[in-house]
Each structure stands twice: as structure tokens, then as C-alpha cells.
Amino acid sequence: MFANRLKELRKQEPGLTQAKLAKQLGIAKTTLASYEQGKRQPDFEVLSAIAKRFEVTTDYLLGENQTPKWANSKDTNDLAKFLNDNEGSMTYGGEDLTNEQKEQVRVAMATIFWKEKKKEKK
């Protein structure tokens, strides 16, 4: 997840090459390339520097949450409330979902929610 998020964030900025970003972070280009390829993981200091550089949380970089960069706190709170309010009623065909299935539904719902919210903000 980290490799994909890092590459995605870098590519969202026109002209931001691996070499430029590596220089900004004070690391070698080959190190950054290995992060983007998923061959290496950064230490905490570099992870924090990357999060600060792109104005995202380390949780976002590590795939711990799905909150997109452009979301404001109201959006985040609204989604959290919706998911929490509806978690206990997650069934399929009358059968309760497993915790793993509930998490998959939460990810799917978050993806749909953020896609719609992004359209609203444009």
C-alpha cells in the first residue's frame, strides 16, 4: 500500500520526478525508487518527512485509512458516523457478516463515498 500511495502522490504533482523528491527528502533517488517499487520501507523519520511533504498522515501512507488528501474534517466525521451507525446492521441474505467481510464493506463504502464527495467539491 505504501509504495502505491507514495507513487500516486508524487505523480499528482506535475514535474515532480523521483530525483527531485529524493533531493527534497534528503535521500538517494535509488532509495526512493525502491520505496515506490515496494522493495524497501522507509524508517520513521523518512516516513514522517514524506507525510509532511505531501500534507497527509502517516496512517494514510501506510494504508491504515482511506481518507483522501482533499477531504476536510467534516467529511471525515460524516463518513465515520455513517459507518459506525450502520456497522451492526451489516448482513447479507439474513446472515451476519464476519469481521473481515464488514471491513471489506467499510472499504467499499468509503471508496464510493469519497468518489461522490470529490465530484461535489469540483
C-alpha positions as a printed Julia matrix, in Angstrom:
122×3 Matrix{Float64}:
   0.0     0.0     0.0
   2.79    2.44    0.91
   4.52    2.06   -2.46
   1.31    2.78   -4.38
   0.36    5.77   -2.24
   3.83    7.29   -2.49
   3.96    6.91   -6.26
   0.4     8.25   -6.62
   1.15   11.34   -4.52
   4.35   12.07   -6.42
   2.68   11.69   -9.82
  -0.13   14.05   -8.82
   2.37   16.9    -8.86
   3.35   17.77  -12.43
   7.1    17.66  -12.95
   7.89   16.02   -9.61
  10.4    13.36  -10.55
  11.88   10.73   -8.28
  15.15   12.67   -8.37
  13.5    15.93   -7.28
  11.52   14.3    -4.49
  14.53   12.32   -3.27
  16.56   15.55   -3.08
  13.76   17.29   -1.15
  13.65   14.38    1.31
  17.43   14.11    1.61
  17.59   10.53    0.38
  19.09    8.84   -2.67
  16.99    8.52   -5.83
  17.61    4.77   -5.79
  16.2     4.61   -2.27
  13.06    6.45   -3.32
  12.72    4.19   -6.36
  12.93    1.12   -4.12
  10.18    2.59   -1.89
   7.93    3.09   -4.92
   8.64   -0.45   -6.12
   7.81   -1.89   -2.71
  11.29   -3.31   -2.27
  12.12   -1.23    0.82
  10.26    0.57    3.57
  11.35    3.93    4.99
  12.35    4.42    8.59
  10.1     6.55   10.78
  11.98    9.79   10.11
  11.71    9.43    6.33
   8.08    8.3     6.57
   7.3    11.41    8.63
   9.14   13.62    6.13
   7.16   12.13    3.25
   3.86   12.67    5.11
   4.8    16.27    5.88
   5.95   16.91    2.3
   2.6    15.74    0.84
   0.46   17.02    3.74
  -1.01   13.6     4.54
  -0.88   11.42    7.62
   1.5     8.53    8.09
  -1.63    6.37    8.53
  -2.73    7.35    5.03
   0.69    6.49    3.59
   0.66    3.11    5.32
  -2.86    2.29    4.15
  -4.38    2.45    7.62
  -7.18    4.7     6.42
  -8.8     5.66    3.15
  -9.26    9.37    3.82
  -8.16   11.21    0.7
  -5.87   14.21    0.85
  -8.59   16.71   -0.18
 -11.12   15.66    2.5
 -11.91   18.12    5.25
 -12.7    17.18    8.85
 -16.47   17.47    8.33
 -16.3    14.92    5.5
 -14.25   12.58    7.67
 -16.61   12.89   10.63
 -19.68   12.35    8.44
 -18.25    9.16    6.95
 -17.15    7.85   10.34
 -20.63    8.48   11.79
 -22.33    6.76    8.88
 -20.1     3.68    9.04
 -20.34    3.42   12.83
 -24.12    3.9    12.83
 -24.59    1.11   10.29
 -21.93   -1.42   11.31
 -24.22   -3.51   13.49
 -26.75   -3.98   10.71
 -24.4    -5.45    8.14
 -25.95   -8.69    6.9
 -26.21  -10.46    3.57
 -29.14  -12.76    2.86
 -30.08  -12.58    6.53
 -26.66  -13.82    7.66
 -24.38  -11.64    9.8
 -21.15  -10.7     8.09
 -17.82  -11.75    9.54
 -15.48   -9.03   10.8
 -13.38   -9.44    7.66
 -16.44   -9.05    5.44
 -17.54   -5.98    7.42
 -14.13   -4.41    6.88
 -14.37   -5.09    3.14
 -17.8    -3.43    3.08
 -16.4    -0.44    5.0
 -13.59   -0.05    2.44
 -16.05   -0.33   -0.45
 -18.42    2.18    1.14
 -15.57    4.58    1.85
 -14.45    4.36   -1.77
 -17.95    5.13   -3.04
 -18.43    7.93   -0.5
 -15.14    9.65   -1.34
 -15.75    9.33   -5.08
 -19.08   11.13   -4.69
 -17.7    13.77   -2.3
 -14.87   14.52   -4.74
 -17.42   15.12   -7.53
 -19.3    17.53   -5.23
 -16.15   19.53   -4.5
 -15.32   20.09   -8.19
